[in-house]
Every structure is written in C-alpha cells, then in structure tokens.
Amino acid sequence: MPIEKRRGLLSKLSSKISKYNSGSVHTPTQEEKTGFLKAQRLAYRCVTEIEKEMQEGWTELQATKRMETFLRDHGVKIFLHRPFAWFGDHARFDGYKRFTQFHPSKRKLQVNESFILDVSPVVDGYIGDIGYSSSLNKNAELDHGMKYLLKLRSELPKLFSSSMSSSEIWHKVDQDSKQNGFDNVHSLYPFAVLGHRVYKVHLPNISFPLLPISFASWFSLQGSFEFLSHKVLPELLTPDHEGEKTGLWAIEPHLGKGKTGFKFEEILVVEKNKAYWLDDEVPHVQKYGKLLEAV
C-alpha cells in the first residue's frame, strides 16, 4: 500500500482512538522527572560526543553504529528505537514512498552538509528520546532553521498550558512554520507526529539486538511492545489528537529549508495549568541560543 494511503487510513482512526484513556496521562512525579532527566542527558551526551568524531565521508550507518556502541558502553541495554542519522537532503524525506527509506543508509556526509542524530536509550526504565542537529562546518541554512526552532521552543510551553487541544497545537506549528518559509518534515513521519509521550517502561533490562532494517524496526522489539500496550494513538501527538495533554512528551518539530532538514527533540512536562521543558541546559539551546541573542 502506498505510504500516502497508509497515512490517510491512520489519520481517520487517530482522532477517535486518541481519546482512549492511558496510564501515561498523569501529572509526573519528581521521581519520574529525575529519571527522565538522567536518561535525556545521557542521550545528549551520546550525540554530542559522536558529533566531535564525525568527519567528511562518514556514512549514516557508521554514525548510528557509533551511537549504539557509545550507549551500550554506558550501560544501555534497551532502546525505544534504533539510532538514526540523516545527512544533508536525506533529512528532508522528499519523495519517499516506503517507510524503509527513512532508515540510515550508506549515504556519505559531505563537508558542507548538516546532519541530524536521533537516539532513544532507556535508562533504569526511563526513555531518553532526543534529536540533535549540527554540521561539520558553519551552515547558514541550518543556523536559520535552528534560530526559528528555538523561537518555537519558547512558544511551545505556552501552547501546551493553554486551552488549545493537541490537534490545534499541531496545526498551529504547521501553519506558522510554513508562513515563515519552512517545510513541515514531521508531517511525513508515520502518523505525522509532532511528538509522543514518554513513560517508565517495565521490561527486564536484558540486551536484545535491534531489529533488522524494515518498517517494524522503526521501534525496537521492546519499544514496539510498549507502544502497543499503551494503545499507541493516545501516546502520539498527531494532527488529529484530541486526548489529554497532561504528562511527559518528547516533542520533535522537524522542518526543512532548501536542501537542509533540522529538528530538535526533548521532553516537555505538561501539568494541569503549566508546561515547561524538563531541562533548559540542552545542547541545541547552548549551541544556537546566541543566534537569538544577536537579534
């Protein structure tokens, strides 16, 4: 079945099923926030350490292997999904017909290209799913995109603490990004997700190899089980999500401009009357924040 038709069928189901109750819909405890912070910081440490090693000519598969090795060397045995690396125009997903085209490939990094690294280690049961954009050399398109994404980052807690539904937030981000000249790349993800809930998983800390490259391997074996057991759609911030917002969300706006794709992904805490980022000392804020200060 063509990928566009699959997305249409999933969209029709999403609005109704997203209202189902889920154990992830609750005000996070301090213990949970501490656990997720530890997992998120290890994930960011991974991508920033591998970023320092990357060179022209590296393949996406080489980068993902290095990220997996780093995390396993630091005690990680469970992943929500296999590590991803997208170089240059591969980070835009233009014209893709099969979900397998999203997976890392033997594509080589060119000296002037940007790239995205995305990992999701599970640490003591807590999911640390993050995305990070960078480049070997200064990249004007990437800087322009990250400057906009940091502005969006400052607005997202306000949107989540407002009376807007998840669906309305998705469409506002879509509309505003297009009005500012960007392409909405996360609309090409499975379910067109802007984000997904994170929660403590209750699986034995046993190492399994990540699944071979296929549609199913978008998530690891453990990750697939967890999402299915949580009813899937209540956990995904889709264009049709009408369920509760309260909980912990890995928010991942992914945009494109020219030949470049860029994103960030980090955990947003949503409580009854407020929303805030789990951590403000994240690498993309530290790296690109000066672009906003220069305005």
C-alpha positions in Angstrom: 0.0 0.0 0.0 1.4 3.4 -0.9 2.7 5.4 2.0 0.2 8.3 1.4 -2.7 5.9 1.5 -1.4 4.4 4.8 -1.2 7.9 6.3 -4.8 8.6 5.3 -6.1 5.5 6.9 -4.2 6.1 10.1 -5.5 9.7 10.2 -9.1 8.6 10.1 -8.5 6.3 13.1 -6.4 8.7 15.1 -8.9 11.3 16.3 -11.3 8.8 17.9 -8.7 6.4 19.3 -6.6 9.3 20.8 -9.3 9.9 23.4 -8.8 6.5 24.9 -7.5 6.5 28.5 -3.8 5.8 29.0 -1.7 5.3 32.1 0.7 7.9 30.7 -1.9 10.7 31.3 -1.0 11.9 34.8 1.0 14.6 36.5 4.6 13.5 36.6 6.2 12.8 40.0 9.5 14.3 41.0 11.0 10.7 40.8 9.8 10.4 37.2 11.2 13.8 36.2 14.6 12.9 37.8 14.7 9.6 36.0 13.8 11.1 32.6 16.4 13.8 33.1 19.1 11.3 33.7 18.1 9.4 30.5 17.8 12.5 28.4 21.2 13.8 29.5 22.9 10.5 28.6 21.3 10.7 25.2 22.5 14.2 24.6 26.0 13.3 25.8 26.0 10.5 23.2 25.2 12.7 20.2 27.5 15.5 21.2 30.4 13.1 21.8 29.8 11.4 18.4 29.4 14.8 16.8 33.0 15.5 17.8 34.2 12.4 16.0 32.3 12.8 12.7 34.2 13.5 9.6 33.5 14.0 5.9 32.9 10.7 4.3 31.3 9.0 7.3 28.1 7.1 6.4 24.8 7.3 8.2 25.2 3.7 9.2 28.6 4.4 10.6 27.3 7.2 12.7 24.4 5.1 14.1 26.7 2.2 14.9 29.0 4.6 16.9 26.0 5.9 18.8 24.7 2.5 19.6 28.2 1.4 20.8 28.6 4.5 23.0 25.2 3.9 24.7 25.9 0.2 25.2 29.3 1.1 26.6 27.5 3.3 29.1 25.2 0.5 30.3 22.2 0.9 28.0 20.6 -2.4 27.0 17.1 -1.2 25.9 16.2 1.3 23.2 12.8 2.7 22.3 14.0 2.8 18.7 17.3 2.1 16.8 19.6 5.2 16.5 19.1 7.3 13.4 21.4 9.6 11.4 20.2 11.7 8.5 22.7 13.6 6.4 22.0 16.6 4.1 18.9 16.3 1.9 18.2 12.8 3.4 17.0 14.8 6.5 14.1 16.2 4.4 12.5 12.9 3.4 11.4 14.4 0.0 9.5 12.0 -2.2 9.8 8.9 0.0 7.4 6.1 -0.9 8.3 3.5 1.7 9.0 3.8 5.4 12.3 1.9 5.0 13.6 5.0 3.1 13.7 6.8 6.4 16.3 4.5 7.8 20.1 5.3 7.9 21.9 4.3 4.7 25.4 4.2 3.2 25.0 7.8 2.2 28.2 9.7 2.9 28.5 13.1 4.7 29.7 15.9 2.6 31.8 18.7 4.2 29.2 21.5 3.9 26.2 19.4 4.8 24.2 19.4 8.0 23.0 16.3 9.8 20.6 15.0 12.4 21.4 12.5 15.1 18.5 10.8 17.0 18.8 8.3 19.8 16.4 6.9 22.5 18.2 4.9 25.2 16.2 3.5 28.1 18.0 4.2 31.5 16.6 2.5 34.6 13.3 2.2 32.8 13.1 5.8 31.7 13.1 6.8 28.0 15.6 9.4 26.8 14.4 10.1 23.2 16.2 13.1 21.7 17.1 14.6 18.4 20.0 17.0 17.6 21.0 18.9 14.5 24.6 20.0 13.6 27.1 20.3 10.8 30.8 19.8 10.3 31.3 23.5 9.2 29.1 26.5 9.6 25.9 26.1 7.7 23.8 29.2 7.1 20.6 27.2 6.3 20.9 25.2 9.5 21.6 28.3 11.6 18.5 29.9 10.0 16.4 26.9 10.8 17.6 26.4 14.4 17.0 30.1 15.1 13.4 29.6 14.2 13.1 26.3 16.1 14.4 28.0 19.3 11.7 30.6 18.9 9.2 27.8 18.5 10.7 26.1 21.6 10.0 29.2 23.7 6.4 29.2 22.5 5.5 25.5 22.9 5.1 25.5 26.7 2.6 28.4 26.4 0.6 26.5 23.8 0.5 23.3 25.9 -0.5 25.3 29.0 -3.3 27.0 27.1 -6.8 25.7 26.4 -5.7 24.6 22.9 -6.1 20.9 22.1 -3.1 18.8 20.9 -4.6 18.8 17.4 -4.8 22.6 17.4 -1.2 22.9 18.6 -0.1 20.6 15.8 -1.9 22.7 13.2 -0.6 26.0 14.6 3.0 24.8 14.4 2.4 23.6 10.9 0.8 26.9 9.8 3.4 29.2 11.5 6.4 27.2 10.2 5.0 27.4 6.6 4.3 31.1 6.9 7.9 31.5 7.9 9.1 29.7 4.8 9.8 26.3 6.2 8.7 22.8 5.1 7.0 20.6 7.6 9.1 17.4 7.6 7.5 15.8 10.7 4.2 15.7 8.7 6.0 12.9 6.7 6.6 10.8 9.8 4.5 7.7 10.5 1.2 9.2 11.9 2.7 12.7 11.1 3.7 13.0 14.8 4.9 16.3 16.3 5.8 14.3 19.4 4.9 11.3 21.6 4.5 10.5 25.2 7.4 9.1 27.3 6.8 6.9 30.3 8.6 4.4 32.5 8.8 1.0 30.9 8.6 -2.2 32.8 10.7 -4.6 30.9 13.7 -6.7 32.1 16.9 -4.9 31.4 18.1 -7.6 29.0 20.0 -6.7 25.9 18.3 -7.5 22.6 19.8 -6.8 19.2 18.0 -4.0 17.4 15.7 -5.3 14.7 16.9 -5.5 11.1 16.1 -2.6 8.8 12.4 -2.8 8.0 9.2 -0.9 8.7 8.9 -2.8 12.0 12.4 -1.7 13.1 11.3 2.0 13.4 10.9 0.8 17.0 12.9 -1.8 18.8 11.2 -5.0 19.9 10.8 -3.5 23.4 9.6 -0.2 22.0 7.0 -1.8 19.8 5.6 -3.8 22.7 5.4 -0.7 24.9 3.6 1.4 22.4 1.1 -1.4 21.6 0.5 -2.0 25.3 -0.3 1.7 25.8 -2.8 1.7 22.9 -0.4 3.6 20.6 -2.6 6.6 19.4 -3.2 8.2 22.8 0.6 8.4 23.0 1.2 10.2 19.7 0.8 13.9 19.1 -0.8 13.7 15.6 -2.8 16.2 13.6 -6.0 14.5 14.9 -5.1 14.0 18.6 -7.9 15.1 20.8 -6.9 13.4 24.1 -5.5 14.8 27.3 -2.3 16.8 27.2 -1.1 16.1 30.8 2.0 14.0 31.0 5.5 13.9 29.6 6.0 14.4 25.9 9.1 14.0 23.7 8.4 17.0 21.3 10.2 16.8 17.9 9.5 19.6 15.4 11.3 18.7 12.2 11.5 21.3 9.5 13.2 21.8 6.2 14.6 24.7 4.1 16.4 24.4 0.8 18.5 21.3 0.9 18.6 21.1 4.7 16.5 19.3 7.3 16.7 20.1 11.0 15.0 19.3 14.3 15.3 19.1 18.0 13.7 16.6 20.3 13.4 16.9 24.1 11.0 16.2 26.9 8.2 18.7 27.7 6.5 18.4 31.1 2.8 19.2 30.9 0.9 19.6 34.2 -2.7 20.8 34.8 -2.0 24.5 34.5 1.5 24.8 33.3 4.1 23.3 30.9 7.8 23.6 30.9 10.9 21.9 29.4 12.4 19.2 31.6 15.9 20.8 31.1 17.0 24.1 29.7 20.7 23.1 29.7 20.3 21.2 26.4 22.9 21.3 23.6 20.8 23.0 21.0 20.0 25.9 23.3 23.6 26.2 24.3 24.8 26.0 20.7 22.3 28.1 18.8 20.9 30.3 21.6 23.4 33.0 20.6 21.6 33.4 17.3 18.6 34.6 19.2 20.6 36.9 21.4 22.0 38.6 18.3 18.5 39.7 17.1 
